[in-house]
Amino acid sequence: MKQLVLIALFMFSTAVMAQTIPSADEQIAASVLALPEELRAGAGVLGYGEDGKLKELRKGTGDMICLASDPKAQRFSASCYHKDLEPYMARGRELTAQGITGNARNEQYRWKEIKEGKLKMPKEPRMLYVLSGKNYDAASGKVVDGVVRWVIYVPYATAESTGLSTKSKRGEPWLMDAGTPGAHIMMTPVAPPPAK
């Protein structure tokens, strides 16, 4: 019985620790690492308050918006994107909160709404950076085993219009969702070996 109580206490403490929300300063410092250095200071940052809800942590003075890693997630993942993509990204977060995810979120909602003129999407290319890793180490100011994926939104682009393959291959650029309002060029580098 004593062992069961200890196991339950361990599991409870692990769950509580996993949901600890980093300070606003830590979320800002971690999330802007997804960007090239020269874009970090002017980026706006959306992150999580003590209540776990998304809010603006820092108003931007530049063209980029960063989204802090979700404290409920097991791995670190922060993204930064051009401010012109905010309506598209905000609508995606709204749909996810309603339980609408995957292809349905795009095909039945966002892409349809863009075609109908209800959702704004830039016609010119716009950048998104995604930094993923094990976790953020505040002491070193680095993401452990971090790797950046680059995404360039090019609405309605096709293999023919870009000369890109539509087949995913790590380390090479390719076109995802070709021909749709959400078409984008993906560039996912080969992951580095795990930190020792």
PyMOL CGO cylinders between C-alpha atoms (Angstrom):
from pymol import cmd
from pymol.cgo import CYLINDER

trace = [
    CYLINDER, 0.00, 0.00, 0.00, 2.82, 2.35, 0.93, 0.3, 1, 1, 1, 1, 1, 1,
    CYLINDER, 2.82, 2.35, 0.93, 4.40, 1.78, -2.52, 0.3, 1, 1, 1, 1, 1, 1,
    CYLINDER, 4.40, 1.78, -2.52, 1.13, 2.66, -4.27, 0.3, 1, 1, 1, 1, 1, 1,
    CYLINDER, 1.13, 2.66, -4.27, 0.90, 5.92, -2.33, 0.3, 1, 1, 1, 1, 1, 1,
    CYLINDER, 0.90, 5.92, -2.33, 4.50, 6.80, -3.24, 0.3, 1, 1, 1, 1, 1, 1,
    CYLINDER, 4.50, 6.80, -3.24, 3.86, 6.00, -6.91, 0.3, 1, 1, 1, 1, 1, 1,
    CYLINDER, 3.86, 6.00, -6.91, 0.70, 8.15, -6.88, 0.3, 1, 1, 1, 1, 1, 1,
    CYLINDER, 0.70, 8.15, -6.88, 2.55, 11.04, -5.24, 0.3, 1, 1, 1, 1, 1, 1,
    CYLINDER, 2.55, 11.04, -5.24, 5.37, 10.76, -7.79, 0.3, 1, 1, 1, 1, 1, 1,
    CYLINDER, 5.37, 10.76, -7.79, 2.92, 10.77, -10.71, 0.3, 1, 1, 1, 1, 1, 1,
    CYLINDER, 2.92, 10.77, -10.71, 1.05, 13.75, -9.25, 0.3, 1, 1, 1, 1, 1, 1,
    CYLINDER, 1.05, 13.75, -9.25, 4.25, 15.74, -8.68, 0.3, 1, 1, 1, 1, 1, 1,
    CYLINDER, 4.25, 15.74, -8.68, 5.44, 14.91, -12.22, 0.3, 1, 1, 1, 1, 1, 1,
    CYLINDER, 5.44, 14.91, -12.22, 2.13, 16.13, -13.68, 0.3, 1, 1, 1, 1, 1, 1,
    CYLINDER, 2.13, 16.13, -13.68, 2.32, 19.35, -11.65, 0.3, 1, 1, 1, 1, 1, 1,
    CYLINDER, 2.32, 19.35, -11.65, 5.93, 19.96, -12.71, 0.3, 1, 1, 1, 1, 1, 1,
    CYLINDER, 5.93, 19.96, -12.71, 5.02, 19.36, -16.37, 0.3, 1, 1, 1, 1, 1, 1,
    CYLINDER, 5.02, 19.36, -16.37, 2.39, 22.08, -16.17, 0.3, 1, 1, 1, 1, 1, 1,
    CYLINDER, 2.39, 22.08, -16.17, 4.60, 24.72, -14.53, 0.3, 1, 1, 1, 1, 1, 1,
    CYLINDER, 4.60, 24.72, -14.53, 4.41, 27.83, -16.64, 0.3, 1, 1, 1, 1, 1, 1,
    CYLINDER, 4.41, 27.83, -16.64, 7.75, 29.57, -17.25, 0.3, 1, 1, 1, 1, 1, 1,
    CYLINDER, 7.75, 29.57, -17.25, 8.01, 33.29, -16.54, 0.3, 1, 1, 1, 1, 1, 1,
    CYLINDER, 8.01, 33.29, -16.54, 7.19, 35.73, -19.32, 0.3, 1, 1, 1, 1, 1, 1,
    CYLINDER, 7.19, 35.73, -19.32, 10.89, 36.64, -19.62, 0.3, 1, 1, 1, 1, 1, 1,
    CYLINDER, 10.89, 36.64, -19.62, 11.86, 32.98, -20.01, 0.3, 1, 1, 1, 1, 1, 1,
    CYLINDER, 11.86, 32.98, -20.01, 9.15, 32.35, -22.60, 0.3, 1, 1, 1, 1, 1, 1,
    CYLINDER, 9.15, 32.35, -22.60, 10.26, 35.40, -24.60, 0.3, 1, 1, 1, 1, 1, 1,
    CYLINDER, 10.26, 35.40, -24.60, 13.95, 34.43, -24.44, 0.3, 1, 1, 1, 1, 1, 1,
    CYLINDER, 13.95, 34.43, -24.44, 13.20, 30.86, -25.52, 0.3, 1, 1, 1, 1, 1, 1,
    CYLINDER, 13.20, 30.86, -25.52, 10.71, 31.56, -28.29, 0.3, 1, 1, 1, 1, 1, 1,
    CYLINDER, 10.71, 31.56, -28.29, 12.73, 34.20, -30.16, 0.3, 1, 1, 1, 1, 1, 1,
    CYLINDER, 12.73, 34.20, -30.16, 15.58, 31.69, -30.57, 0.3, 1, 1, 1, 1, 1, 1,
    CYLINDER, 15.58, 31.69, -30.57, 13.63, 30.33, -33.56, 0.3, 1, 1, 1, 1, 1, 1,
    CYLINDER, 13.63, 30.33, -33.56, 14.43, 33.54, -35.44, 0.3, 1, 1, 1, 1, 1, 1,
    CYLINDER, 14.43, 33.54, -35.44, 17.64, 34.74, -37.09, 0.3, 1, 1, 1, 1, 1, 1,
    CYLINDER, 17.64, 34.74, -37.09, 19.45, 36.88, -34.52, 0.3, 1, 1, 1, 1, 1, 1,
    CYLINDER, 19.45, 36.88, -34.52, 18.79, 40.20, -36.27, 0.3, 1, 1, 1, 1, 1, 1,
    CYLINDER, 18.79, 40.20, -36.27, 15.00, 39.69, -36.08, 0.3, 1, 1, 1, 1, 1, 1,
    CYLINDER, 15.00, 39.69, -36.08, 14.75, 38.74, -32.39, 0.3, 1, 1, 1, 1, 1, 1,
    CYLINDER, 14.75, 38.74, -32.39, 14.68, 42.14, -30.65, 0.3, 1, 1, 1, 1, 1, 1,
    CYLINDER, 14.68, 42.14, -30.65, 11.68, 43.45, -32.61, 0.3, 1, 1, 1, 1, 1, 1,
    CYLINDER, 11.68, 43.45, -32.61, 9.53, 40.32, -32.51, 0.3, 1, 1, 1, 1, 1, 1,
    CYLINDER, 9.53, 40.32, -32.51, 6.21, 40.30, -30.71, 0.3, 1, 1, 1, 1, 1, 1,
    CYLINDER, 6.21, 40.30, -30.71, 5.70, 37.30, -28.45, 0.3, 1, 1, 1, 1, 1, 1,
    CYLINDER, 5.70, 37.30, -28.45, 2.56, 35.37, -27.56, 0.3, 1, 1, 1, 1, 1, 1,
    CYLINDER, 2.56, 35.37, -27.56, 2.91, 33.10, -24.55, 0.3, 1, 1, 1, 1, 1, 1,
    CYLINDER, 2.91, 33.10, -24.55, 1.11, 31.70, -21.55, 0.3, 1, 1, 1, 1, 1, 1,
    CYLINDER, 1.11, 31.70, -21.55, -0.09, 33.46, -18.40, 0.3, 1, 1, 1, 1, 1, 1,
    CYLINDER, -0.09, 33.46, -18.40, -0.31, 31.87, -14.96, 0.3, 1, 1, 1, 1, 1, 1,
    CYLINDER, -0.31, 31.87, -14.96, -3.83, 30.69, -15.87, 0.3, 1, 1, 1, 1, 1, 1,
    CYLINDER, -3.83, 30.69, -15.87, -2.38, 28.74, -18.82, 0.3, 1, 1, 1, 1, 1, 1,
    CYLINDER, -2.38, 28.74, -18.82, -4.14, 30.93, -21.38, 0.3, 1, 1, 1, 1, 1, 1,
    CYLINDER, -4.14, 30.93, -21.38, -2.41, 32.43, -24.39, 0.3, 1, 1, 1, 1, 1, 1,
    CYLINDER, -2.41, 32.43, -24.39, -1.73, 36.17, -24.18, 0.3, 1, 1, 1, 1, 1, 1,
    CYLINDER, -1.73, 36.17, -24.18, 0.60, 38.83, -25.53, 0.3, 1, 1, 1, 1, 1, 1,
    CYLINDER, 0.60, 38.83, -25.53, 3.83, 38.80, -23.54, 0.3, 1, 1, 1, 1, 1, 1,
    CYLINDER, 3.83, 38.80, -23.54, 5.65, 41.41, -25.63, 0.3, 1, 1, 1, 1, 1, 1,
    CYLINDER, 5.65, 41.41, -25.63, 4.41, 43.85, -28.24, 0.3, 1, 1, 1, 1, 1, 1,
    CYLINDER, 4.41, 43.85, -28.24, 6.43, 43.70, -31.42, 0.3, 1, 1, 1, 1, 1, 1,
    CYLINDER, 6.43, 43.70, -31.42, 8.14, 46.56, -33.20, 0.3, 1, 1, 1, 1, 1, 1,
    CYLINDER, 8.14, 46.56, -33.20, 9.15, 44.44, -36.22, 0.3, 1, 1, 1, 1, 1, 1,
    CYLINDER, 9.15, 44.44, -36.22, 7.43, 42.14, -38.70, 0.3, 1, 1, 1, 1, 1, 1,
    CYLINDER, 7.43, 42.14, -38.70, 7.64, 38.88, -36.76, 0.3, 1, 1, 1, 1, 1, 1,
    CYLINDER, 7.64, 38.88, -36.76, 5.43, 37.25, -34.12, 0.3, 1, 1, 1, 1, 1, 1,
    CYLINDER, 5.43, 37.25, -34.12, 6.68, 34.38, -31.95, 0.3, 1, 1, 1, 1, 1, 1,
    CYLINDER, 6.68, 34.38, -31.95, 4.52, 31.78, -30.24, 0.3, 1, 1, 1, 1, 1, 1,
    CYLINDER, 4.52, 31.78, -30.24, 6.04, 30.33, -27.07, 0.3, 1, 1, 1, 1, 1, 1,
    CYLINDER, 6.04, 30.33, -27.07, 6.21, 26.60, -26.47, 0.3, 1, 1, 1, 1, 1, 1,
    CYLINDER, 6.21, 26.60, -26.47, 3.06, 25.17, -24.88, 0.3, 1, 1, 1, 1, 1, 1,
    CYLINDER, 3.06, 25.17, -24.88, 3.93, 24.37, -21.24, 0.3, 1, 1, 1, 1, 1, 1,
    CYLINDER, 3.93, 24.37, -21.24, 1.62, 21.33, -21.39, 0.3, 1, 1, 1, 1, 1, 1,
    CYLINDER, 1.62, 21.33, -21.39, 3.64, 19.76, -24.23, 0.3, 1, 1, 1, 1, 1, 1,
    CYLINDER, 3.64, 19.76, -24.23, 6.27, 17.12, -23.47, 0.3, 1, 1, 1, 1, 1, 1,
    CYLINDER, 6.27, 17.12, -23.47, 8.79, 18.62, -25.91, 0.3, 1, 1, 1, 1, 1, 1,
    CYLINDER, 8.79, 18.62, -25.91, 9.78, 22.20, -26.66, 0.3, 1, 1, 1, 1, 1, 1,
    CYLINDER, 9.78, 22.20, -26.66, 8.38, 23.76, -29.84, 0.3, 1, 1, 1, 1, 1, 1,
    CYLINDER, 8.38, 23.76, -29.84, 8.30, 27.51, -30.48, 0.3, 1, 1, 1, 1, 1, 1,
    CYLINDER, 8.30, 27.51, -30.48, 7.40, 29.15, -33.76, 0.3, 1, 1, 1, 1, 1, 1,
    CYLINDER, 7.40, 29.15, -33.76, 7.88, 32.61, -35.24, 0.3, 1, 1, 1, 1, 1, 1,
    CYLINDER, 7.88, 32.61, -35.24, 6.09, 33.87, -38.33, 0.3, 1, 1, 1, 1, 1, 1,
    CYLINDER, 6.09, 33.87, -38.33, 5.54, 37.02, -40.35, 0.3, 1, 1, 1, 1, 1, 1,
    CYLINDER, 5.54, 37.02, -40.35, 2.79, 39.21, -38.87, 0.3, 1, 1, 1, 1, 1, 1,
    CYLINDER, 2.79, 39.21, -38.87, 0.79, 38.94, -42.12, 0.3, 1, 1, 1, 1, 1, 1,
    CYLINDER, 0.79, 38.94, -42.12, 0.24, 35.25, -41.27, 0.3, 1, 1, 1, 1, 1, 1,
    CYLINDER, 0.24, 35.25, -41.27, -1.36, 36.04, -37.89, 0.3, 1, 1, 1, 1, 1, 1,
    CYLINDER, -1.36, 36.04, -37.89, -5.01, 35.82, -39.09, 0.3, 1, 1, 1, 1, 1, 1,
    CYLINDER, -5.01, 35.82, -39.09, -4.28, 32.35, -40.54, 0.3, 1, 1, 1, 1, 1, 1,
    CYLINDER, -4.28, 32.35, -40.54, -2.39, 31.20, -37.42, 0.3, 1, 1, 1, 1, 1, 1,
    CYLINDER, -2.39, 31.20, -37.42, -4.95, 32.67, -35.01, 0.3, 1, 1, 1, 1, 1, 1,
    CYLINDER, -4.95, 32.67, -35.01, -7.77, 30.90, -36.87, 0.3, 1, 1, 1, 1, 1, 1,
    CYLINDER, -7.77, 30.90, -36.87, -5.80, 27.65, -36.63, 0.3, 1, 1, 1, 1, 1, 1,
    CYLINDER, -5.80, 27.65, -36.63, -5.44, 28.06, -32.84, 0.3, 1, 1, 1, 1, 1, 1,
    CYLINDER, -5.44, 28.06, -32.84, -9.15, 28.86, -32.57, 0.3, 1, 1, 1, 1, 1, 1,
    CYLINDER, -9.15, 28.86, -32.57, -10.12, 25.71, -34.48, 0.3, 1, 1, 1, 1, 1, 1,
    CYLINDER, -10.12, 25.71, -34.48, -7.72, 23.55, -32.47, 0.3, 1, 1, 1, 1, 1, 1,
    CYLINDER, -7.72, 23.55, -32.47, -9.32, 24.86, -29.25, 0.3, 1, 1, 1, 1, 1, 1,
    CYLINDER, -9.32, 24.86, -29.25, -12.65, 23.66, -30.66, 0.3, 1, 1, 1, 1, 1, 1,
    CYLINDER, -12.65, 23.66, -30.66, -11.17, 20.20, -31.24, 0.3, 1, 1, 1, 1, 1, 1,
    CYLINDER, -11.17, 20.20, -31.24, -10.86, 20.63, -35.02, 0.3, 1, 1, 1, 1, 1, 1,
    CYLINDER, -10.86, 20.63, -35.02, -7.41, 19.47, -36.13, 0.3, 1, 1, 1, 1, 1, 1,
    CYLINDER, -7.41, 19.47, -36.13, -5.58, 17.79, -39.01, 0.3, 1, 1, 1, 1, 1, 1,
    CYLINDER, -5.58, 17.79, -39.01, -6.72, 18.14, -42.61, 0.3, 1, 1, 1, 1, 1, 1,
    CYLINDER, -6.72, 18.14, -42.61, -10.25, 19.09, -41.57, 0.3, 1, 1, 1, 1, 1, 1,
    CYLINDER, -10.25, 19.09, -41.57, -8.91, 22.27, -39.96, 0.3, 1, 1, 1, 1, 1, 1,
    CYLINDER, -8.91, 22.27, -39.96, -7.51, 23.37, -43.32, 0.3, 1, 1, 1, 1, 1, 1,
    CYLINDER, -7.51, 23.37, -43.32, -9.74, 21.86, -46.01, 0.3, 1, 1, 1, 1, 1, 1,
    CYLINDER, -9.74, 21.86, -46.01, -13.10, 22.47, -44.32, 0.3, 1, 1, 1, 1, 1, 1,
    CYLINDER, -13.10, 22.47, -44.32, -12.28, 25.75, -42.61, 0.3, 1, 1, 1, 1, 1, 1,
    CYLINDER, -12.28, 25.75, -42.61, -9.16, 27.85, -43.20, 0.3, 1, 1, 1, 1, 1, 1,
    CYLINDER, -9.16, 27.85, -43.20, -8.64, 27.16, -46.92, 0.3, 1, 1, 1, 1, 1, 1,
    CYLINDER, -8.64, 27.16, -46.92, -12.36, 27.41, -47.59, 0.3, 1, 1, 1, 1, 1, 1,
    CYLINDER, -12.36, 27.41, -47.59, -12.55, 30.71, -45.68, 0.3, 1, 1, 1, 1, 1, 1,
    CYLINDER, -12.55, 30.71, -45.68, -9.60, 32.13, -47.64, 0.3, 1, 1, 1, 1, 1, 1,
    CYLINDER, -9.60, 32.13, -47.64, -11.26, 31.22, -50.94, 0.3, 1, 1, 1, 1, 1, 1,
    CYLINDER, -11.26, 31.22, -50.94, -14.50, 32.84, -49.73, 0.3, 1, 1, 1, 1, 1, 1,
    CYLINDER, -14.50, 32.84, -49.73, -12.63, 36.03, -48.73, 0.3, 1, 1, 1, 1, 1, 1,
    CYLINDER, -12.63, 36.03, -48.73, -13.49, 35.57, -45.04, 0.3, 1, 1, 1, 1, 1, 1,
    CYLINDER, -13.49, 35.57, -45.04, -9.94, 34.88, -43.88, 0.3, 1, 1, 1, 1, 1, 1,
    CYLINDER, -9.94, 34.88, -43.88, -7.00, 37.04, -44.89, 0.3, 1, 1, 1, 1, 1, 1,
    CYLINDER, -7.00, 37.04, -44.89, -3.90, 35.33, -46.30, 0.3, 1, 1, 1, 1, 1, 1,
    CYLINDER, -3.90, 35.33, -46.30, -1.01, 37.16, -47.97, 0.3, 1, 1, 1, 1, 1, 1,
    CYLINDER, -1.01, 37.16, -47.97, -0.51, 36.47, -51.67, 0.3, 1, 1, 1, 1, 1, 1,
    CYLINDER, -0.51, 36.47, -51.67, 3.27, 36.93, -51.52, 0.3, 1, 1, 1, 1, 1, 1,
    CYLINDER, 3.27, 36.93, -51.52, 5.67, 34.53, -49.75, 0.3, 1, 1, 1, 1, 1, 1,
    CYLINDER, 5.67, 34.53, -49.75, 5.84, 34.78, -45.96, 0.3, 1, 1, 1, 1, 1, 1,
    CYLINDER, 5.84, 34.78, -45.96, 8.23, 33.05, -43.54, 0.3, 1, 1, 1, 1, 1, 1,
    CYLINDER, 8.23, 33.05, -43.54, 7.66, 30.74, -40.57, 0.3, 1, 1, 1, 1, 1, 1,
    CYLINDER, 7.66, 30.74, -40.57, 10.43, 29.37, -38.34, 0.3, 1, 1, 1, 1, 1, 1,
    CYLINDER, 10.43, 29.37, -38.34, 9.86, 26.44, -35.96, 0.3, 1, 1, 1, 1, 1, 1,
    CYLINDER, 9.86, 26.44, -35.96, 12.39, 25.59, -33.25, 0.3, 1, 1, 1, 1, 1, 1,
    CYLINDER, 12.39, 25.59, -33.25, 11.93, 22.14, -31.70, 0.3, 1, 1, 1, 1, 1, 1,
    CYLINDER, 11.93, 22.14, -31.70, 13.91, 20.22, -29.11, 0.3, 1, 1, 1, 1, 1, 1,
    CYLINDER, 13.91, 20.22, -29.11, 13.86, 18.37, -25.81, 0.3, 1, 1, 1, 1, 1, 1,
    CYLINDER, 13.86, 18.37, -25.81, 13.42, 21.45, -23.63, 0.3, 1, 1, 1, 1, 1, 1,
    CYLINDER, 13.42, 21.45, -23.63, 14.68, 24.95, -22.99, 0.3, 1, 1, 1, 1, 1, 1,
    CYLINDER, 14.68, 24.95, -22.99, 17.61, 25.28, -20.58, 0.3, 1, 1, 1, 1, 1, 1,
    CYLINDER, 17.61, 25.28, -20.58, 17.25, 28.74, -19.04, 0.3, 1, 1, 1, 1, 1, 1,
    CYLINDER, 17.25, 28.74, -19.04, 20.73, 28.60, -17.48, 0.3, 1, 1, 1, 1, 1, 1,
    CYLINDER, 20.73, 28.60, -17.48, 22.46, 28.22, -20.84, 0.3, 1, 1, 1, 1, 1, 1,
    CYLINDER, 22.46, 28.22, -20.84, 19.81, 30.11, -22.84, 0.3, 1, 1, 1, 1, 1, 1,
    CYLINDER, 19.81, 30.11, -22.84, 19.63, 27.23, -25.33, 0.3, 1, 1, 1, 1, 1, 1,
    CYLINDER, 19.63, 27.23, -25.33, 17.14, 24.63, -26.51, 0.3, 1, 1, 1, 1, 1, 1,
    CYLINDER, 17.14, 24.63, -26.51, 18.47, 21.13, -25.79, 0.3, 1, 1, 1, 1, 1, 1,
    CYLINDER, 18.47, 21.13, -25.79, 18.85, 19.17, -29.05, 0.3, 1, 1, 1, 1, 1, 1,
    CYLINDER, 18.85, 19.17, -29.05, 17.25, 22.11, -30.84, 0.3, 1, 1, 1, 1, 1, 1,
    CYLINDER, 17.25, 22.11, -30.84, 16.70, 22.19, -34.58, 0.3, 1, 1, 1, 1, 1, 1,
    CYLINDER, 16.70, 22.19, -34.58, 15.02, 24.88, -36.70, 0.3, 1, 1, 1, 1, 1, 1,
    CYLINDER, 15.02, 24.88, -36.70, 12.60, 24.01, -39.51, 0.3, 1, 1, 1, 1, 1, 1,
    CYLINDER, 12.60, 24.01, -39.51, 12.03, 26.70, -42.15, 0.3, 1, 1, 1, 1, 1, 1,
    CYLINDER, 12.03, 26.70, -42.15, 8.64, 27.12, -43.82, 0.3, 1, 1, 1, 1, 1, 1,
    CYLINDER, 8.64, 27.12, -43.82, 7.83, 29.60, -46.60, 0.3, 1, 1, 1, 1, 1, 1,
    CYLINDER, 7.83, 29.60, -46.60, 4.12, 30.09, -47.28, 0.3, 1, 1, 1, 1, 1, 1,
    CYLINDER, 4.12, 30.09, -47.28, 3.52, 30.46, -51.02, 0.3, 1, 1, 1, 1, 1, 1,
    CYLINDER, 3.52, 30.46, -51.02, -0.27, 30.30, -51.50, 0.3, 1, 1, 1, 1, 1, 1,
    CYLINDER, -0.27, 30.30, -51.50, -1.44, 28.26, -54.51, 0.3, 1, 1, 1, 1, 1, 1,
    CYLINDER, -1.44, 28.26, -54.51, 2.13, 27.34, -55.52, 0.3, 1, 1, 1, 1, 1, 1,
    CYLINDER, 2.13, 27.34, -55.52, 2.53, 24.06, -57.39, 0.3, 1, 1, 1, 1, 1, 1,
    CYLINDER, 2.53, 24.06, -57.39, 5.38, 21.75, -58.28, 0.3, 1, 1, 1, 1, 1, 1,
    CYLINDER, 5.38, 21.75, -58.28, 5.24, 23.23, -61.79, 0.3, 1, 1, 1, 1, 1, 1,
    CYLINDER, 5.24, 23.23, -61.79, 5.33, 26.87, -60.63, 0.3, 1, 1, 1, 1, 1, 1,
    CYLINDER, 5.33, 26.87, -60.63, 8.20, 26.31, -58.20, 0.3, 1, 1, 1, 1, 1, 1,
    CYLINDER, 8.20, 26.31, -58.20, 10.20, 23.40, -59.60, 0.3, 1, 1, 1, 1, 1, 1,
    CYLINDER, 10.20, 23.40, -59.60, 9.99, 21.70, -56.20, 0.3, 1, 1, 1, 1, 1, 1,
    CYLINDER, 9.99, 21.70, -56.20, 9.16, 18.10, -55.38, 0.3, 1, 1, 1, 1, 1, 1,
    CYLINDER, 9.16, 18.10, -55.38, 5.98, 17.41, -53.42, 0.3, 1, 1, 1, 1, 1, 1,
    CYLINDER, 5.98, 17.41, -53.42, 7.63, 14.47, -51.65, 0.3, 1, 1, 1, 1, 1, 1,
    CYLINDER, 7.63, 14.47, -51.65, 9.01, 14.94, -48.16, 0.3, 1, 1, 1, 1, 1, 1,
    CYLINDER, 9.01, 14.94, -48.16, 12.71, 14.36, -47.68, 0.3, 1, 1, 1, 1, 1, 1,
    CYLINDER, 12.71, 14.36, -47.68, 14.55, 15.51, -44.56, 0.3, 1, 1, 1, 1, 1, 1,
    CYLINDER, 14.55, 15.51, -44.56, 17.35, 17.91, -45.39, 0.3, 1, 1, 1, 1, 1, 1,
    CYLINDER, 17.35, 17.91, -45.39, 15.86, 19.01, -48.72, 0.3, 1, 1, 1, 1, 1, 1,
    CYLINDER, 15.86, 19.01, -48.72, 13.20, 21.64, -49.58, 0.3, 1, 1, 1, 1, 1, 1,
    CYLINDER, 13.20, 21.64, -49.58, 9.85, 20.35, -50.79, 0.3, 1, 1, 1, 1, 1, 1,
    CYLINDER, 9.85, 20.35, -50.79, 6.35, 21.73, -51.44, 0.3, 1, 1, 1, 1, 1, 1,
    CYLINDER, 6.35, 21.73, -51.44, 3.56, 20.75, -49.05, 0.3, 1, 1, 1, 1, 1, 1,
    CYLINDER, 3.56, 20.75, -49.05, -0.17, 21.27, -49.73, 0.3, 1, 1, 1, 1, 1, 1,
    CYLINDER, -0.17, 21.27, -49.73, 0.60, 22.22, -53.34, 0.3, 1, 1, 1, 1, 1, 1,
    CYLINDER, 0.60, 22.22, -53.34, -2.09, 24.19, -55.17, 0.3, 1, 1, 1, 1, 1, 1,
    CYLINDER, -2.09, 24.19, -55.17, -3.93, 25.20, -51.99, 0.3, 1, 1, 1, 1, 1, 1,
    CYLINDER, -3.93, 25.20, -51.99, -4.16, 28.54, -50.17, 0.3, 1, 1, 1, 1, 1, 1,
    CYLINDER, -4.16, 28.54, -50.17, -1.89, 27.01, -47.53, 0.3, 1, 1, 1, 1, 1, 1,
    CYLINDER, -1.89, 27.01, -47.53, 0.84, 25.78, -49.89, 0.3, 1, 1, 1, 1, 1, 1,
    CYLINDER, 0.84, 25.78, -49.89, 4.26, 26.08, -48.29, 0.3, 1, 1, 1, 1, 1, 1,
    CYLINDER, 4.26, 26.08, -48.29, 7.88, 25.13, -48.87, 0.3, 1, 1, 1, 1, 1, 1,
    CYLINDER, 7.88, 25.13, -48.87, 9.23, 22.94, -46.07, 0.3, 1, 1, 1, 1, 1, 1,
    CYLINDER, 9.23, 22.94, -46.07, 12.90, 22.68, -45.16, 0.3, 1, 1, 1, 1, 1, 1,
    CYLINDER, 12.90, 22.68, -45.16, 13.60, 20.34, -42.25, 0.3, 1, 1, 1, 1, 1, 1,
    CYLINDER, 13.60, 20.34, -42.25, 17.29, 19.83, -41.58, 0.3, 1, 1, 1, 1, 1, 1,
    CYLINDER, 17.29, 19.83, -41.58, 18.69, 16.49, -40.54, 0.3, 1, 1, 1, 1, 1, 1,
    CYLINDER, 18.69, 16.49, -40.54, 18.45, 16.33, -36.74, 0.3, 1, 1, 1, 1, 1, 1,
    CYLINDER, 18.45, 16.33, -36.74, 21.74, 16.70, -34.87, 0.3, 1, 1, 1, 1, 1, 1,
    CYLINDER, 21.74, 16.70, -34.87, 22.93, 13.82, -32.64, 0.3, 1, 1, 1, 1, 1, 1,
    CYLINDER, 22.93, 13.82, -32.64, 21.44, 13.99, -29.11, 0.3, 1, 1, 1, 1, 1, 1,
    CYLINDER, 21.44, 13.99, -29.11, 23.34, 16.02, -26.52, 0.3, 1, 1, 1, 1, 1, 1,
    CYLINDER, 23.34, 16.02, -26.52, 25.44, 13.98, -24.10, 0.3, 1, 1, 1, 1, 1, 1,
]
cmd.load_cgo(trace, "trace")
